[in-house]
């Protein structure tokens, strides 16, 4: 079990005055069976005209706030302390054959199955017209356990797609990512989600963070020092299992979960609408710092 202090600082600098702005933030980590949130705060550099904390449709904690005075600078600082447990051991061969898992959702019998159904369908950022279904089918021959197929799919995405921060942005459609075989963590997660949905299997998008400094002797993980993303598959009888195609690993103690939804658009760390501003620059800094129980002082 690991305890972390997570700091996420987003700074907006505008060329001209912004007269009004409205923002939706997914910055507070959510509680999960494997993650406890001990404290969490979101601090604004300007006094908001309105501010509401609530859960969204997916039960993610959110902050909605507005600024109604002219400004050329805004900083949003989120700080949280969380504990993450290791994921339980799961033998992929013990998951249901993927066809049986798919058939279960044709007539869902319980809350978990009904929840999974909503992740079967196209969402704005995972709509596809490419042959991504054929790409997925390679990992799902008849009767293969669903988790074994999902892990192989993750392996192939990691191998076939180049991690490149220069070729996509937050609006790049999944078909374009599939065509150029490159992108960042958000894009690789979208490929995994679209591939699973293309063959009738549910998958959801997870937004979160990676441990900034790797354990001694371990390689540095791609995506550190930034918000990170991966995808999750419904693999009965284990429930939801998270996979990180950027680093080709099952998600564990090095990952902090913030929010989940159908795709990035549901859980962008900070989204909003502004009046004015003209050109602007957004700077994001993230630290995920292991908490030493013998030395609780934080930087």
Buried (B, 14 or more C-beta within 10 A) or exposed (E): EBBBBBBBBBBBBBEEEBBBBBBBBBBBBBEBEBBBBEEBEBEBEBEBEEBEEEEBEBEBBBBBBBBBEEBBEBBBBBBBBBBBBEBEEBEBEEBBBBBEBBEBBEEEEEEEBEBBBBBBEBBEBBBBEBEBBEBBBEBBEEEBBBBBBBBBBBBBBBEBBEBEEEBBEEEBBBBBBBEBEBBBBBBBBBBBBBBBBBBBBBBBBBBBBBBBBEEEEEEEBBBBBBBBBBBBBBBBEBEBBBBBBBBBBBBBBBBBBBBBBBBBBBBBBBBBEBEBBEEBEEEBEBBBBBBEEEEEEEE
